Amino acid sequence: MLLSGGGRTIFNANDCKLFGWPLRQVTTAFPKIDFVLRSHSSATPIPYCIEGYRDMFPTMRSQQHYIEEFSRFALHVGARYAIPFASNHCFLHKETAHFNDTAVSPVDVQNYYGHLAAQAKLQSECVVMAPGSRWSDVDGFHLLPFDYSRREQHISSMLASRRDTLLAQYESEDSAIADFGAFRAYFRGMIRSIPWIIRRLLKTRVVFRTSDAHGQHNWLVDMVAGKVEELAAAGEESVIEVPAIVLNDCTKVPMFSVWPPSKRLRIHLPSRNRFKSLVIFLQLLDMYELNILPLRKNLTWRAITVRLRRWREIIEMGRMAVKHGVLHRPIDIAGLYALPTTQTE
């Protein structure tokens, strides 16, 4: 979202990772951007929710990658002020509390940003605005103090103040019974939405593992055979372990597309070679819930006209597919967001 008025322009990129031609369209239309707001931490289960990810994927999307991407993006578009945004989260549930050390502190972003801006001789500043902070033309920034270095103390305080809420949630989760009927109906619908030839090519098989008062369940989603069934054991399949209450919500509401940021899942891969298949499966889940599947939904007049207006993204997707999928070149964040040689006044 871009807001422009009163001689100021605010660019809220949030977690929309524009680059290349689509981003150039924005900077051409808005050559002077005063504020850039952008996320700066992980909102995906990959790699953190993969069992043994530190050994299996030691270089994948580290905290420094998020800091680097935020900084280069804001400097690339010529922002006067860069505001770390939409990532000020913490995990209080006992199942996810250990993910708190994966969050990127906005202060770390600020420190790196200042170094990079000075190195490039750009008059751009990263400002950490804790909730309640503000800015005005007259008074400039009014920043409320918040000590991000005391993360553990803040989390402990929040755990204490929300103890009753958490205990009630744990009680609800302990009493939940996994609904295989809802699970099977959901994934049969998803499988039917994918053309048979594509399913044959992908050869995707994933087991969802969940537990309730009746014991442990292993539910197979077999894209190739087009079936959903319960197994006695997962065997050598990729496994996504999910609490029963979460799995029920995702299949009944449905809400798989907003499930990954909660990190209420554990992923077990038999080998590193299964990673690509897992990523494709998660992408297909998103596409199904976002009405990209079945493919006929893309042939409505509205869908066609929307995609025609987004032709720049199609070109960038093609370039990325060739560069990284065919030529197997690594993704270079610095290459996506080159720093300007002169500062926009």
Beta strands, then each sheet from edge to edge (+ up, - down):
strand 1: 2-5
strand 2: 8-14
strand 3: 35-38
strand 4: 81-84
strand 5: 125-126
strand 6: 134-136
strand 7: 140-142
strand 8: 205-212
strand 9: 215-222
strand 10: 227-231
strand 11: 238-241
strand 12: 266-268
sheet 1: 1+ 2- 3- 4- 5-
sheet 2: 6+ 7-
sheet 3: 10+ 9- 8+ 11+ 12-
end
